[in-house]
Structure formats: structure tokens, C-alpha cells
Amino acid sequence: SQQGEEDPQALSIQEGENATMNCSYKTSINNLQWYRQNSGRGLVHLILIRSNEREKHSGRLRVTLDTSKKSSSLLITASRAADTASYFCATCGGYNAGNMLTFGGGTRLMVKP
Amino acid sequence: GAVVSQHPSRVICKSGTSVKIECRSLDFQATTMFWYRQFPKQSLMLMATSNEGSKATYEQGVEKDKFLINHASLTLSTLTVTSAHPEDSSFYICSARSGRLVSYNEQFFGPGTRLTVL
């Protein structure tokens, strides 16, 4: 079963706007990761945030993690049409959990030029 | 970054045939490989975890005899869908992890294999 729930399921914005996607999970985690998937393609790893971190940046990406609320958010600033894809969060329980990833339902982002 | 390939990228077969999908880590040794299944517009569901040289661990609800997994070397894992039926049509994605890479927790994903069973 899926660990995470993502919100919204679909998001449509204009180029240049910011896109925010949220992810909630249920059990304790070692880290949380965000992935991107273009239609019919494999996953691309975007960013990993550890359970003792609260915020992380990578280029136009900003990820936050609130372990007390068991939630994370992914912010894409100044979006581009090329950012159109599905975005998934995945929680990792760490070594004792076999380092398995459990994926959320995903957010389908469409950026209109 | 580490590269994982899958072959074939797309396969169409008749109902009742068996299909083998290969997952290779190209530039690192994968101590663990994972197989996922993804239905259209849905998330990835973990099917099984395989460690090199040992039997795969299947997730609840995944038939071991239906989805045969072999991880015979540190760079290759195969998933065989036996006696495929139309309901097995899906996007199959593998990922690989190496305990030796700096990004210990990171899984590197293959590009996926689209299976269509007629």
C-alpha cells in the first residue's frame, strides 16, 4: 500500500509561476525523496531530505520536511513548460527497513507556456 | 550519476507467453535491485526486492510464481512475467542501489519497460 498521499493530484499553472506540491506520510522515516517522471518514462531523482533536516534547496527546487506533521512540500519556482511532468514523493525507512522506497500517488503538473 | 538500463523498452506479446525484462546497472555494482509496477496515471507499487545471490522478497499480493526474479550478478536482475495475461499489461520499472556509493539511500531508476499483453 502507498505510504504517502500527494496533494494536489493535478496542478496546472502558467509559465513563470511557482508550483507547490505536498506530500503526507504515516510512519517514521529515515529520509524523504522527490522524483520526477515524464510521461511514459523512468524516474529522475530530484532531491533527498533527511529526517533531521527541515529544508533543502537545489536550483529552482525547494523542499521542506516537517516530521511532526509527517509532511513535506516541493516548491518549483519560476516554472517552465519543460517542468511539465508527474512528481512523486517517496519515503525511505532507512537501513532497518531495507532502504525500501514507498511512493505517494503523485502530482501531475502542467506548465502552460 | 549511476546509470540503470532496462531491456526491452517496450514489448507486445500474446496472452500465455512469458516475457523477460532485464535490468542492468551500467557503472556500479548493485547489491540490491527493486522491481516496481505502475499502472497508467498511478504511482509506483513495489513488487519485490532482490539482493544479489539470494531469493527475492516479494510484497504482499505479488505472486512469486507469476513474476520470477533472478539477481544472479551484481549488475543484472531479470523479471520474467510467466504466462502473461492482459491484466499484466503495465509499466515495469527497476531500480538499483549500491552500498558502496556515497548516496547510500538513493535508488537509481531504469527507464521502464512497457508491457502490453494482447
Chai-1 contact restraints between the chains, C-beta under 6 A:
chainA,res_idxA,chainB,res_idxB,connection_type,confidence,min_distance_angstrom,max_distance_angstrom,comment,restraint_id
A,Q2,B,S43,contact,1.0,0.0,6.0,A-B,restraint_1
A,N31,B,N105,contact,1.0,0.0,6.0,A-B,restraint_2
A,G42,B,F109,contact,1.0,0.0,6.0,A-B,restraint_3
A,G42,B,G110,contact,1.0,0.0,6.0,A-B,restraint_4
A,G42,B,P111,contact,1.0,0.0,6.0,A-B,restraint_5
A,G42,B,G112,contact,1.0,0.0,6.0,A-B,restraint_6
A,L43,B,F109,contact,1.0,0.0,6.0,A-B,restraint_7
A,C92,B,N105,contact,1.0,0.0,6.0,A-B,restraint_8
A,N99,B,N105,contact,1.0,0.0,6.0,A-B,restraint_9
A,L101,B,Q107,contact,1.0,0.0,6.0,A-B,restraint_10
A,F103,B,S43,contact,1.0,0.0,6.0,A-B,restraint_11
A,F103,B,L44,contact,1.0,0.0,6.0,A-B,restraint_12
A,G105,B,S43,contact,1.0,0.0,6.0,A-B,restraint_13
A,G106,B,S43,contact,1.0,0.0,6.0,A-B,restraint_14
